[in-house]
Amino acid sequence: MEARDAGRVIVVQFPSLEAAKACYDDPAYEEAKRFALQASNRVLLIFEGDLGEAG
């Protein structure tokens, strides 16, 4: 409803908030992160919540 001017939105679900933070902080991600920051203007958010179906 109040989205920024984004051409694409990607959601990646991790088993826990701690797992998401560990992935972001992993040294193996450093090279990919440098490339991504040079290749595009992006906003990366890490948040806790359930993406399961509402029922």
PDB file of N, H, CA, C and O in Angstrom:
ATOM      1  N   MET A   1       0.810  -1.187   0.000  1.00  0.00           N
ATOM      2  CA  MET A   1       0.000   0.000   0.000  1.00  0.00           C
ATOM      3  C   MET A   1       0.861   1.261   0.000  1.00  0.00           C
ATOM      4  O   MET A   1       0.510   2.254  -0.637  1.00  0.00           O
ATOM      5  N   GLU A   2       1.965   1.223   0.700  1.00  0.00           N
ATOM      6  H   GLU A   2       2.250   0.417   1.218  1.00  0.00           H
ATOM      7  CA  GLU A   2       2.836   2.392   0.770  1.00  0.00           C
ATOM      8  C   GLU A   2       4.230   2.047   0.274  1.00  0.00           C
ATOM      9  O   GLU A   2       5.226   2.544   0.799  1.00  0.00           O
ATOM     10  N   ALA A   3       4.296   1.196  -0.736  1.00  0.00           N
ATOM     11  H   ALA A   3       3.487   0.792  -1.162  1.00  0.00           H
ATOM     12  CA  ALA A   3       5.573   0.690  -1.230  1.00  0.00           C
ATOM     13  C   ALA A   3       6.410   1.792  -1.847  1.00  0.00           C
ATOM     14  O   ALA A   3       5.895   2.761  -2.406  1.00  0.00           O
ATOM     15  N   ARG A   4       7.693   1.618  -1.733  1.00  0.00           N
ATOM     16  H   ARG A   4       8.112   0.831  -1.280  1.00  0.00           H
ATOM     17  CA  ARG A   4       8.615   2.498  -2.444  1.00  0.00           C
ATOM     18  C   ARG A   4       8.521   2.156  -3.926  1.00  0.00           C
ATOM     19  O   ARG A   4       7.853   1.195  -4.306  1.00  0.00           O
ATOM     20  N   ASP A   5       9.177   2.927  -4.741  1.00  0.00           N
ATOM     21  H   ASP A   5       9.720   3.708  -4.432  1.00  0.00           H
ATOM     22  CA  ASP A   5       9.172   2.675  -6.173  1.00  0.00           C
ATOM     23  C   ASP A   5      10.072   1.475  -6.464  1.00  0.00           C
ATOM     24  O   ASP A   5      11.211   1.634  -6.903  1.00  0.00           O
ATOM     25  N   ALA A   6       9.560   0.300  -6.222  1.00  0.00           N
ATOM     26  H   ALA A   6       8.634   0.171  -5.866  1.00  0.00           H
ATOM     27  CA  ALA A   6      10.336  -0.923  -6.402  1.00  0.00           C
ATOM     28  C   ALA A   6       9.814  -1.685  -7.612  1.00  0.00           C
ATOM     29  O   ALA A   6       8.614  -1.915  -7.757  1.00  0.00           O
ATOM     30  N   GLY A   7      10.742  -2.066  -8.470  1.00  0.00           N
ATOM     31  H   GLY A   7      11.717  -1.880  -8.352  1.00  0.00           H
ATOM     32  CA  GLY A   7      10.365  -2.858  -9.627  1.00  0.00           C
ATOM     33  C   GLY A   7      10.211  -4.327  -9.291  1.00  0.00           C
ATOM     34  O   GLY A   7       9.589  -5.085 -10.036  1.00  0.00           O
ATOM     35  N   ARG A   8      10.786  -4.727  -8.157  1.00  0.00           N
ATOM     36  H   ARG A   8      11.291  -4.112  -7.552  1.00  0.00           H
ATOM     37  CA  ARG A   8      10.762  -6.141  -7.786  1.00  0.00           C
ATOM     38  C   ARG A   8      10.870  -6.250  -6.268  1.00  0.00           C
ATOM     39  O   ARG A   8      11.596  -5.492  -5.625  1.00  0.00           O
ATOM     40  N   VAL A   9      10.140  -7.195  -5.719  1.00  0.00           N
ATOM     41  H   VAL A   9       9.550  -7.811  -6.242  1.00  0.00           H
ATOM     42  CA  VAL A   9      10.216  -7.495  -4.292  1.00  0.00           C
ATOM     43  C   VAL A   9      10.483  -8.984  -4.154  1.00  0.00           C
ATOM     44  O   VAL A   9       9.774  -9.802  -4.740  1.00  0.00           O
ATOM     45  N   ILE A  10      11.495  -9.335  -3.389  1.00  0.00           N
ATOM     46  H   ILE A  10      12.071  -8.670  -2.914  1.00  0.00           H
ATOM     47  CA  ILE A  10      11.851 -10.736  -3.158  1.00  0.00           C
ATOM     48  C   ILE A  10      11.768 -10.991  -1.664  1.00  0.00           C
ATOM     49  O   ILE A  10      12.302 -10.222  -0.864  1.00  0.00           O
ATOM     50  N   VAL A  11      11.101 -12.065  -1.293  1.00  0.00           N
ATOM     51  H   VAL A  11      10.667 -12.689  -1.943  1.00  0.00           H
ATOM     52  CA  VAL A  11      10.974 -12.450   0.114  1.00  0.00           C
ATOM     53  C   VAL A  11      11.648 -13.806   0.289  1.00  0.00           C
ATOM     54  O   VAL A  11      11.367 -14.751  -0.447  1.00  0.00           O
ATOM     55  N   VAL A  12      12.534 -13.888   1.267  1.00  0.00           N
ATOM     56  H   VAL A  12      12.762 -13.120   1.866  1.00  0.00           H
ATOM     57  CA  VAL A  12      13.202 -15.140   1.594  1.00  0.00           C
ATOM     58  C   VAL A  12      12.855 -15.460   3.034  1.00  0.00           C
ATOM     59  O   VAL A  12      13.073 -14.638   3.924  1.00  0.00           O
ATOM     60  N   GLN A  13      12.321 -16.639   3.267  1.00  0.00           N
ATOM     61  H   GLN A  13      12.145 -17.307   2.544  1.00  0.00           H
ATOM     62  CA  GLN A  13      11.934 -17.031   4.623  1.00  0.00           C
ATOM     63  C   GLN A  13      12.994 -17.948   5.216  1.00  0.00           C
ATOM     64  O   GLN A  13      13.415 -18.916   4.583  1.00  0.00           O
ATOM     65  N   PHE A  14      13.419 -17.638   6.432  1.00  0.00           N
ATOM     66  H   PHE A  14      13.077 -16.852   6.947  1.00  0.00           H
ATOM     67  CA  PHE A  14      14.381 -18.436   7.176  1.00  0.00           C
ATOM     68  C   PHE A  14      13.664 -19.106   8.340  1.00  0.00           C
ATOM     69  O   PHE A  14      12.590 -18.655   8.741  1.00  0.00           O
ATOM     70  N   PRO A  15      14.235 -20.170   8.887  1.00  0.00           N
ATOM     71  CA  PRO A  15      13.584 -20.852  10.002  1.00  0.00           C
ATOM     72  C   PRO A  15      13.498 -20.005  11.272  1.00  0.00           C
ATOM     73  O   PRO A  15      12.661 -20.267  12.136  1.00  0.00           O
ATOM     74  N   SER A  16      14.363 -18.990  11.387  1.00  0.00           N
ATOM     75  H   SER A  16      15.042 -18.778  10.685  1.00  0.00           H
ATOM     76  CA  SER A  16      14.338 -18.129  12.566  1.00  0.00           C
ATOM     77  C   SER A  16      15.005 -16.794  12.236  1.00  0.00           C
ATOM     78  O   SER A  16      15.714 -16.668  11.237  1.00  0.00           O
ATOM     79  N   LEU A  17      14.766 -15.811  13.086  1.00  0.00           N
ATOM     80  H   LEU A  17      14.190 -15.913  13.897  1.00  0.00           H
ATOM     81  CA  LEU A  17      15.420 -14.515  12.937  1.00  0.00           C
ATOM     82  C   LEU A  17      16.931 -14.672  13.086  1.00  0.00           C
ATOM     83  O   LEU A  17      17.703 -14.037  12.368  1.00  0.00           O
ATOM     84  N   GLU A  18      17.339 -15.512  14.011  1.00  0.00           N
ATOM     85  H   GLU A  18      16.712 -16.028  14.594  1.00  0.00           H
ATOM     86  CA  GLU A  18      18.768 -15.746  14.220  1.00  0.00           C
ATOM     87  C   GLU A  18      19.430 -16.342  12.982  1.00  0.00           C
ATOM     88  O   GLU A  18      20.560 -15.983  12.651  1.00  0.00           O
ATOM     89  N   ALA A  19      18.733 -17.250  12.293  1.00  0.00           N
ATOM     90  H   ALA A  19      17.815 -17.541  12.562  1.00  0.00           H
ATOM     91  CA  ALA A  19      19.280 -17.860  11.072  1.00  0.00           C
ATOM     92  C   ALA A  19      19.423 -16.816   9.965  1.00  0.00           C
ATOM     93  O   ALA A  19      20.398 -16.845   9.214  1.00  0.00           O
ATOM     94  N   ALA A  20      18.475 -15.904   9.856  1.00  0.00           N
ATOM     95  H   ALA A  20      17.683 -15.880  10.466  1.00  0.00           H
ATOM     96  CA  ALA A  20      18.556 -14.844   8.848  1.00  0.00           C
ATOM     97  C   ALA A  20      19.744 -13.934   9.121  1.00  0.00           C
ATOM     98  O   ALA A  20      20.493 -13.591   8.206  1.00  0.00           O
ATOM     99  N   LYS A  21      19.915 -13.542  10.377  1.00  0.00           N
ATOM    100  H   LYS A  21      19.307 -13.820  11.120  1.00  0.00           H
ATOM    101  CA  LYS A  21      21.045 -12.687  10.733  1.00  0.00           C
ATOM    102  C   LYS A  21      22.366 -13.404  10.521  1.00  0.00           C
ATOM    103  O   LYS A  21      23.334 -12.793  10.068  1.00  0.00           O
ATOM    104  N   ALA A  22      22.421 -14.685  10.838  1.00  0.00           N
ATOM    105  H   ALA A  22      21.635 -15.182  11.206  1.00  0.00           H
ATOM    106  CA  ALA A  22      23.650 -15.461  10.638  1.00  0.00           C
ATOM    107  C   ALA A  22      24.000 -15.548   9.155  1.00  0.00           C
ATOM    108  O   ALA A  22      25.173 -15.470   8.789  1.00  0.00           O
ATOM    109  N   CYS A  23      23.006 -15.708   8.316  1.00  0.00           N
ATOM    110  H   CYS A  23      22.054 -15.772   8.614  1.00  0.00           H
ATOM    111  CA  CYS A  23      23.244 -15.750   6.868  1.00  0.00           C
ATOM    112  C   CYS A  23      23.815 -14.425   6.386  1.00  0.00           C
ATOM    113  O   CYS A  23      24.776 -14.403   5.616  1.00  0.00           O
ATOM    114  N   TYR A  24      23.229 -13.323   6.834  1.00  0.00           N
ATOM    115  H   TYR A  24      22.449 -13.341   7.459  1.00  0.00           H
ATOM    116  CA  TYR A  24      23.696 -12.005   6.417  1.00  0.00           C
ATOM    117  C   TYR A  24      25.122 -11.741   6.900  1.00  0.00           C
ATOM    118  O   TYR A  24      25.911 -11.123   6.186  1.00  0.00           O
ATOM    119  N   ASP A  25      25.454 -12.198   8.091  1.00  0.00           N
ATOM    120  H   ASP A  25      24.813 -12.700   8.671  1.00  0.00           H
ATOM    121  CA  ASP A  25      26.773 -11.958   8.670  1.00  0.00           C
ATOM    122  C   ASP A  25      27.828 -12.980   8.240  1.00  0.00           C
ATOM    123  O   ASP A  25      29.001 -12.837   8.584  1.00  0.00           O
ATOM    124  N   ASP A  26      27.426 -13.999   7.498  1.00  0.00           N
ATOM    125  H   ASP A  26      26.473 -14.116   7.218  1.00  0.00           H
ATOM    126  CA  ASP A  26      28.351 -15.068   7.092  1.00  0.00           C
ATOM    127  C   ASP A  26      29.411 -14.515   6.143  1.00  0.00           C
ATOM    128  O   ASP A  26      29.073 -13.845   5.167  1.00  0.00           O
ATOM    129  N   PRO A  27      30.686 -14.788   6.415  1.00  0.00           N
ATOM    130  CA  PRO A  27      31.756 -14.317   5.523  1.00  0.00           C
ATOM    131  C   PRO A  27      31.583 -14.787   4.073  1.00  0.00           C
ATOM    132  O   PRO A  27      32.034 -14.109   3.150  1.00  0.00           O
ATOM    133  N   ALA A  28      30.946 -15.917   3.868  1.00  0.00           N
ATOM    134  H   ALA A  28      30.579 -16.468   4.618  1.00  0.00           H
ATOM    135  CA  ALA A  28      30.725 -16.419   2.513  1.00  0.00           C
ATOM    136  C   ALA A  28      29.778 -15.514   1.730  1.00  0.00           C
ATOM    137  O   ALA A  28      29.784 -15.535   0.499  1.00  0.00           O
ATOM    138  N   TYR A  29      28.968 -14.724   2.425  1.00  0.00           N
ATOM    139  H   TYR A  29      28.963 -14.707   3.425  1.00  0.00           H
ATOM    140  CA  TYR A  29      28.036 -13.811   1.766  1.00  0.00           C
ATOM    141  C   TYR A  29      28.701 -12.493   1.376  1.00  0.00           C
ATOM    142  O   TYR A  29      28.136 -11.745   0.577  1.00  0.00           O
ATOM    143  N   GLU A  30      29.855 -12.193   1.901  1.00  0.00           N
ATOM    144  H   GLU A  30      30.314 -12.800   2.550  1.00  0.00           H
ATOM    145  CA  GLU A  30      30.518 -10.905   1.660  1.00  0.00           C
ATOM    146  C   GLU A  30      30.704 -10.594   0.175  1.00  0.00           C
ATOM    147  O   GLU A  30      30.397  -9.486  -0.265  1.00  0.00           O
ATOM    148  N   GLU A  31      31.200 -11.552  -0.598  1.00  0.00           N
ATOM    149  H   GLU A  31      31.449 -12.453  -0.241  1.00  0.00           H
ATOM    150  CA  GLU A  31      31.430 -11.306  -2.027  1.00  0.00           C
ATOM    151  C   GLU A  31      30.107 -11.035  -2.751  1.00  0.00           C
ATOM    152  O   GLU A  31      30.021 -10.113  -3.562  1.00  0.00           O
ATOM    153  N   ALA A  32      29.101 -11.820  -2.464  1.00  0.00           N
ATOM    154  H   ALA A  32      29.171 -12.569  -1.804  1.00  0.00           H
ATOM    155  CA  ALA A  32      27.797 -11.610  -3.097  1.00  0.00           C
ATOM    156  C   ALA A  32      27.219 -10.256  -2.706  1.00  0.00           C
ATOM    157  O   ALA A  32      26.618  -9.572  -3.534  1.00  0.00           O
ATOM    158  N   LYS A  33      27.399  -9.869  -1.451  1.00  0.00           N
ATOM    159  H   LYS A  33      27.888 -10.425  -0.778  1.00  0.00           H
ATOM    160  CA  LYS A  33      26.872  -8.587  -0.984  1.00  0.00           C
ATOM    161  C   LYS A  33      27.567  -7.425  -1.693  1.00  0.00           C
ATOM    162  O   LYS A  33      26.907  -6.467  -2.095  1.00  0.00           O
ATOM    163  N   ARG A  34      28.879  -7.498  -1.849  1.00  0.00           N
ATOM    164  H   ARG A  34      29.415  -8.276  -1.522  1.00  0.00           H
ATOM    165  CA  ARG A  34      29.600  -6.426  -2.570  1.00  0.00           C
ATOM    166  C   ARG A  34      29.083  -6.303  -3.996  1.00  0.00           C
ATOM    167  O   ARG A  34      28.846  -5.197  -4.481  1.00  0.00           O
ATOM    168  N   PHE A  35      28.910  -7.427  -4.663  1.00  0.00           N
ATOM    169  H   PHE A  35      29.103  -8.326  -4.269  1.00  0.00           H
ATOM    170  CA  PHE A  35      28.396  -7.418  -6.033  1.00  0.00           C
ATOM    171  C   PHE A  35      26.986  -6.827  -6.077  1.00  0.00           C
ATOM    172  O   PHE A  35      26.692  -5.985  -6.926  1.00  0.00           O
ATOM    173  N   ALA A  36      26.127  -7.258  -5.180  1.00  0.00           N
ATOM    174  H   ALA A  36      26.365  -7.941  -4.490  1.00  0.00           H
ATOM    175  CA  ALA A  36      24.735  -6.794  -5.172  1.00  0.00           C
ATOM    176  C   ALA A  36      24.657  -5.293  -4.940  1.00  0.00           C
ATOM    177  O   ALA A  36      23.856  -4.611  -5.581  1.00  0.00           O
ATOM    178  N   LEU A  37      25.467  -4.775  -4.043  1.00  0.00           N
ATOM    179  H   LEU A  37      26.117  -5.329  -3.523  1.00  0.00           H
ATOM    180  CA  LEU A  37      25.434  -3.344  -3.758  1.00  0.00           C
ATOM    181  C   LEU A  37      25.913  -2.514  -4.942  1.00  0.00           C
ATOM    182  O   LEU A  37      25.473  -1.377  -5.113  1.00  0.00           O
ATOM    183  N   GLN A  38      26.802  -3.060  -5.757  1.00  0.00           N
ATOM    184  H   GLN A  38      27.159  -3.984  -5.618  1.00  0.00           H
ATOM    185  CA  GLN A  38      27.270  -2.353  -6.945  1.00  0.00           C
ATOM    186  C   GLN A  38      26.297  -2.499  -8.107  1.00  0.00           C
ATOM    187  O   GLN A  38      26.207  -1.616  -8.961  1.00  0.00           O
ATOM    188  N   ALA A  39      25.578  -3.599  -8.141  1.00  0.00           N
ATOM    189  H   ALA A  39      25.652  -4.316  -7.448  1.00  0.00           H
ATOM    190  CA  ALA A  39      24.723  -3.913  -9.288  1.00  0.00           C
ATOM    191  C   ALA A  39      23.347  -3.268  -9.224  1.00  0.00           C
ATOM    192  O   ALA A  39      22.700  -3.092 -10.256  1.00  0.00           O
ATOM    193  N   SER A  40      22.893  -2.914  -8.027  1.00  0.00           N
ATOM    194  H   SER A  40      23.420  -3.056  -7.189  1.00  0.00           H
ATOM    195  CA  SER A  40      21.537  -2.394  -7.937  1.00  0.00           C
ATOM    196  C   SER A  40      21.367  -1.500  -6.717  1.00  0.00           C
ATOM    197  O   SER A  40      22.151  -1.542  -5.769  1.00  0.00           O
ATOM    198  N   ASN A  41      20.323  -0.698  -6.775  1.00  0.00           N
ATOM    199  H   ASN A  41      19.685  -0.664  -7.545  1.00  0.00           H
ATOM    200  CA  ASN A  41      19.923   0.111  -5.633  1.00  0.00           C
ATOM    201  C   ASN A  41      18.900  -0.721  -4.888  1.00  0.00           C
ATOM    202  O   ASN A  41      17.821  -0.989  -5.417  1.00  0.00           O
ATOM    203  N   ARG A  42      19.214  -1.135  -3.674  1.00  0.00           N
ATOM    204  H   ARG A  42      20.091  -0.917  -3.244  1.00  0.00           H
ATOM    205  CA  ARG A  42      18.317  -2.051  -2.986  1.00  0.00           C
ATOM    206  C   ARG A  42      18.135  -1.672  -1.532  1.00  0.00           C
ATOM    207  O   ARG A  42      18.935  -0.946  -0.941  1.00  0.00           O
ATOM    208  N   VAL A  43      17.065  -2.184  -0.987  1.00  0.00           N
ATOM    209  H   VAL A  43      16.416  -2.774  -1.467  1.00  0.00           H
ATOM    210  CA  VAL A  43      16.782  -2.052   0.436  1.00  0.00           C
ATOM    211  C   VAL A  43      16.599  -3.468   0.956  1.00  0.00           C
ATOM    212  O   VAL A  43      15.724  -4.195   0.485  1.00  0.00           O
ATOM    213  N   LEU A  44      17.405  -3.857   1.907  1.00  0.00           N
ATOM    214  H   LEU A  44      18.116  -3.267   2.290  1.00  0.00           H
ATOM    215  CA  LEU A  44      17.313  -5.196   2.479  1.00  0.00           C
ATOM    216  C   LEU A  44      16.769  -5.063   3.896  1.00  0.00           C
ATOM    217  O   LEU A  44      17.311  -4.325   4.718  1.00  0.00           O
ATOM    218  N   LEU A  45      15.701  -5.782   4.165  1.00  0.00           N
ATOM    219  H   LEU A  45      15.260  -6.382   3.498  1.00  0.00           H
ATOM    220  CA  LEU A  45      15.079  -5.761   5.484  1.00  0.00           C
ATOM    221  C   LEU A  45      15.093  -7.162   6.066  1.00  0.00           C
ATOM    222  O   LEU A  45      14.841  -8.138   5.360  1.00  0.00           O
ATOM    223  N   ILE A  46      15.384  -7.257   7.338  1.00  0.00           N
ATOM    224  H   ILE A  46      15.588  -6.464   7.911  1.00  0.00           H
ATOM    225  CA  ILE A  46      15.254  -8.522   8.059  1.00  0.00           C
ATOM    226  C   ILE A  46      14.238  -8.270   9.163  1.00  0.00           C
ATOM    227  O   ILE A  46      14.406  -7.367   9.983  1.00  0.00           O
ATOM    228  N   PHE A  47      13.195  -9.066   9.175  1.00  0.00           N
ATOM    229  H   PHE A  47      13.058  -9.800   8.509  1.00  0.00           H
ATOM    230  CA  PHE A  47      12.158  -8.878  10.216  1.00  0.00           C
ATOM    231  C   PHE A  47      11.656 -10.235  10.669  1.00  0.00           C
ATOM    232  O   PHE A  47      11.794 -11.239   9.969  1.00  0.00           O
ATOM    233  N   GLU A  48      11.082 -10.241  11.832  1.00  0.00           N
ATOM    234  H   GLU A  48      10.970  -9.426  12.400  1.00  0.00           H
ATOM    235  CA  GLU A  48      10.543 -11.470  12.406  1.00  0.00           C
ATOM    236  C   GLU A  48       9.043 -11.497  12.202  1.00  0.00           C
ATOM    237  O   GLU A  48       8.358 -10.501  12.433  1.00  0.00           O
ATOM    238  N   GLY A  49       8.540 -12.628  11.774  1.00  0.00           N
ATOM    239  H   GLY A  49       9.097 -13.437  11.587  1.00  0.00           H
ATOM    240  CA  GLY A  49       7.104 -12.771  11.579  1.00  0.00           C
ATOM    241  C   GLY A  49       6.797 -14.080  10.872  1.00  0.00           C
ATOM    242  O   GLY A  49       7.705 -14.765  10.400  1.00  0.00           O
ATOM    243  N   ASP A  50       5.543 -14.421  10.800  1.00  0.00           N
ATOM    244  H   ASP A  50       4.805 -13.864  11.183  1.00  0.00           H
ATOM    245  CA  ASP A  50       5.106 -15.659  10.170  1.00  0.00           C
ATOM    246  C   ASP A  50       4.540 -15.331   8.799  1.00  0.00           C
ATOM    247  O   ASP A  50       3.606 -14.539   8.675  1.00  0.00           O
ATOM    248  N   LEU A  51       5.111 -15.946   7.770  1.00  0.00           N
ATOM    249  H   LEU A  51       5.870 -16.589   7.870  1.00  0.00           H
ATOM    250  CA  LEU A  51       4.630 -15.717   6.405  1.00  0.00           C
ATOM    251  C   LEU A  51       3.667 -16.809   5.953  1.00  0.00           C
ATOM    252  O   LEU A  51       3.310 -16.883   4.777  1.00  0.00           O
ATOM    253  N   GLY A  52       3.247 -17.656   6.895  1.00  0.00           N
ATOM    254  H   GLY A  52       3.537 -17.595   7.850  1.00  0.00           H
ATOM    255  CA  GLY A  52       2.326 -18.740   6.565  1.00  0.00           C
ATOM    256  C   GLY A  52       0.973 -18.195   6.164  1.00  0.00           C
ATOM    257  O   GLY A  52       0.692 -17.008   6.333  1.00  0.00           O
ATOM    258  N   GLU A  53       0.144 -19.064   5.637  1.00  0.00           N
ATOM    259  H   GLU A  53       0.373 -20.028   5.500  1.00  0.00           H
ATOM    260  CA  GLU A  53      -1.187 -18.656   5.198  1.00  0.00           C
ATOM    261  C   GLU A  53      -2.023 -18.174   6.376  1.00  0.00           C
ATOM    262  O   GLU A  53      -2.011 -18.773   7.451  1.00  0.00           O
ATOM    263  N   ALA A  54      -2.737 -17.096   6.159  1.00  0.00           N
ATOM    264  H   ALA A  54      -2.747 -16.609   5.285  1.00  0.00           H
ATOM    265  CA  ALA A  54      -3.675 -16.621   7.179  1.00  0.00           C
ATOM    266  C   ALA A  54      -4.867 -17.570   7.193  1.00  0.00           C
ATOM    267  O   ALA A  54      -5.340 -18.007   6.144  1.00  0.00           O
ATOM    268  N   GLY A  55      -5.332 -17.873   8.363  1.00  0.00           N
ATOM    269  H   GLY A  55      -4.948 -17.518   9.215  1.00  0.00           H
ATOM    270  CA  GLY A  55      -6.453 -18.814   8.379  1.00  0.00           C
ATOM    271  C   GLY A  55      -7.337 -18.536   9.429  1.00  0.00           C
ATOM    272  O   GLY A  55      -8.340 -19.232   9.592  1.00  0.00           O
TER     273      GLY A  55
END
